[in-house]
Amino acid sequence: MTYLRRLGIDTYMLLLIATVVIGLVLPVQGVAADVLKQITFWAVALLFFLYGAKLDAASIRSGMLNWRLQGLTFAATYLLFPLLGLAFAFMFGGVLGPDLTFGLIFLAVLPSTIQSSIAFTGMAGGNVPAAICAASFSNLIGVVLTPALVAVFLHQGGGAISGAAVVKIALQILLPFVIGQISRPIVGDLVKRHKAATLLVDRGAILLIVYSAFSAGTVSGLWYAIPGTSLILLYGVVVLFLALAMGIMTFTGRALGLPDEDRAVLFFCGSTKSLASGLPIATALVPAATLGATVLPLMLYHLTQLFVCALVAQRKSQALADARDESVLPAS
């Protein structure tokens, strides 16, 4: 396991892969699927309640004062990514097919990660308050902006997004976050003291949605309809997507002369996509029969971004530790 951690592979990644396999081999069906759907809904609501309870006003103020960094991160998430998604859909849509192509576009309009981007920023010695603000703001506005962008793309293809779906997303993500913020004076310290429980809710909610989504795809026969060559091409496209996004974030941070702490925020918050927000949004917007294909690009992207971000953060952390060691060595 130590060797795998050095490669950026942790227990969570292994559990994600195992959950996908179980969803393919032992899918949940019928009444059990309905029960799982309800459990998943409330698990995600609890997750965003905890996010709200953890976010303090001081972090919000400190992060928002760095308006240039916040603007760059927002533009990367909701301007650069959608444009890249449309370009990739145009180039590879004919080979991937409509369901996977829509999944690629859906990936492009999602908010950035919260928990992992903040953790990686801290590990790399970055500006943690700015990362907290950027990631949280991205997810809150994503409740409205992501369905709106999806609606624009669907309208071009003859589809539409119902108002009921947007309300469901708001009730599952935005409302619990607001309640968490309001109740923070009461439960904030308790949440901070039990970080392991918060992490368990975070990972557990994601695993539940992944299992539900891939089970639905198995039951509907979706996976048999996707050629193996399309899956291989999809992963190549996803890797190229991630590499391009990370390359642009790195170049932009250097070109604009951002300090190292802010570059870390731009890199980890500007190039990542949230599985925790993306899966419930997809569940509300997409029919169960095609849900698996819609979230498959996001799953592949999420696993790959975790792997790459872990490597980058670990190397940056080690470089900072080496620099501190050199600074305390006596002069020869």
C-alpha positions, 0 to 999 in steps of 0.5 A: 500500500505504501508503494501505491501511495507513492504513485498517487493511488490511495484506498479511496481510489481503489474503493472507487474502482471496486465500486464500479466493478460491483456495479457492473457485476452485481447491480442493484435493481427494483425496490432496492434501487429505489431505497439506495436512491433515497439513501444517496440523496440524503447522504449528499445532502448531509455532505453539503451540510458539513461543507457549510458547517466547516466554512468560516466567515474569515476564510470567505473574506480572506479568499474573496479579497484575492479577486484576481485569483478568484476570477481566474479560477472561476473563468477556468471552471466555467469559461475555459472548460466549456469551450474545451469541452465543445471543441473536444466534442466536435473533434471526437463526437463522431467516434464516441457517440452521442451519450459519451459525447454528452458526458464529455460536455457535462464534465466540462460544465461542472464545478471544481472539487472541494475537499480534494482541491483544498487538501492538495493545495494545503499539501503543496503549501498553497493559499488554503483560504483562497482555495476554500473560497474558490472551491466553495463558490464554484460549487454553490454557483454550479447548482444554477450555472451547470444546469443552465449550461447543460440546458444551452447545449441540450437546446441546440440538440433539441432537448431541455432541462426541467425546472423541477430538476434544478429545484431538486439540485438546489434542495440537495446541495444549496439548501443543506449548505446554507443550513450548515452555514446558519448552524455553524456557531452550534455545530462548527467546532464539533464538525472540525473535531471529527474530520474522519467522520466528515471524510467518511460522509464525503467518500461514502456519498460518492461511492453510493452514487457511483454504485447506483449509476453504474448499476443503472447502466448495467440493468439498462444494457448500456455497457453492452452497447458501448464498443471497447474501442470507444472506451479506450478512445474516451480515456485517451480524450479524458487524459488529453483534456486533463493534461491540457487544462493543467498545462493552461493553469500552469502557464497562466499562473507563471505568465501572470506572475502569481505567487507560488501559493496562488499558483497552487490554488489555480492549478488544483481548483482550476483544473479539477472537476467535482464528483461529489457535485457532478453525480447528484446533478447528473442524477437529477438531469439525466435519465437512469438508462443513460446516466452511466454513460453521462458520468463515465467521462467524469469518473475517468477524469476524477480518478486521473485527476486524483492520481496526478494531483496527488503526485504533484502535491507530494512532490511540491510538499517534498520540495518545500520540506527540502528547502526548509531543511536546507535553510536550517543547515549551518553554513560551511 
